[in-house]
Amino acid sequence: MPSTEPTVFVLFGATGDLAKRMVLPAFYQLAQHGLMPESWLLIGNGRGDLAHEDFKVRVRGALDEFGGITLDEKVWSDFSDHLRFAGGGFDEDDPGSLLDVLKEAHELLGADAKYIHYLAIPPVAFEVMTKGLSAHELLDGARVVYEKPYGTSPESFRALDELVLSVMKEEQVYRIDHFLGKEATQNLHVLRFANQIVGQIWSREHVQQIQIDVPETLDVADRAAFYDATGALRDMVVTHLFQVAAEIAMEPPIDFSAENLQDARESVLSAFRPLAAEDVVLGQADGYLDLPEVADKSTTDTYAAVRLWVDTDRWHGVPFLLRSGKYLAESAQRVSILLKKPEGPLTQIPGEGTVLSFSLAGSGSMSVSVVVKNPGPGMDLVEQTIGLSLDDVPGGDPLPPYVSLIHDVTIGDRSLFTTSTGLSHAWGASESILDNRPAPLPYAPGSTGPAEGSALPGPHGWFLDASKK
């Protein structure tokens, strides 16, 4: 349901790439679904001076190029009436024209209109913007959305979080991670807690291994400077994939309230064993050093595979295998839960036996690979896969992750957002390896990465790779 509170959205970095590709299309789709607050304005902020009408033209261009939908002219007309722009930049010394535009917004919406500040800006600017919001008294009762990455190291995370929590309360802070907003990630909960046949096997007694696999065919040419300062381990594994692992490994929360979901997630993150050198394989794609924005002797990893151990009674001894990288053979976002083969009279069970698999891409899908008798006179066993696309669920209306998460911000639901405590645990589990990273191994673009990474799951390898053979 849409919020009934009058709301002023301030989108910092409104003319930047992230806003054009993700954030502005998400706001439009919220309006299209009837999920924007009952009364609202969206004020774009940037260094340049744009008239309100010129900003509307830019937003329309972004929707045409990146929205992925056919615009409804009636919806667009109403949406564009709510757009404003405040130029001249913004910091604690100079607010540009933002305060003047906010004054006009309050004249339209009322003095009690709530602020939602969205920081679609480079992480290096988070500190400046946070200090500016505090200095100009724009944080009282406000909600602030921080884009990923919220810190690029344990030290930078702690410094940023200390500043943020010195000027606002934790419940005002929305650290976005779009993997948590995916329909399929949320369905991990539902499949487990709403289906006893699945919930009963969700433990080390029945599971031999869990794989969270997010390879990408994409290169990094369009953002090499950022990537060379970050790498696959920091950019994907310690952030997104750790959070997905926590969704899988958490103990059942008391209920699905935001507080209890976050408590369950934080608790299991605290049980992540610190990464050891033998559990991490890093790689660097051949040709990466030839990119003009990459240092000649860069040791940045474009590939990372990690064996993570979760020291809880439920998961002790079960490896969580996490993999991501650029320049790889295929793109996918898949969680695979490999069950133990049963002991009993059937000893020639093929493949991996029973595997529950979830694609997190798009609207998501799920499948189960089971062993059946091959129809015929013999007792030959074969693997068979049964699948369900969430697009096929009758009456479904899936929301893209950014749309879902921004809607949650408008209604004050923090259940799918990372917390200070949770991120602190995640960085803590990775700190020892980040301080002493193994050298990245070379691999050919278009491959599955270094052989050592392919071997990390053991003799059966990565389920995603095996399923393509």
PyMOL commands that set and color helices and strands:
alter all, ss='L'
color gray80, all
select helices_A, chain A and resi 17-32+52-66+73-80+98-109+123-135+154-167+170-172+183-194+196-199+221-228+232-249+258-269+277-279+288-290+390-392+401-411+420-435+451-455+463-467
alter helices_A, ss='H'
color red, helices_A
select strands_A, chain A and resi 7-12+40-45+83-86+114-119+143-146+173-175+207-215+280-285+303-309+319-325+334-339+355-359+365-373+381-389+441-443
alter strands_A, ss='S'
color yellow, strands_A
deselect
rebuild
show_as cartoon
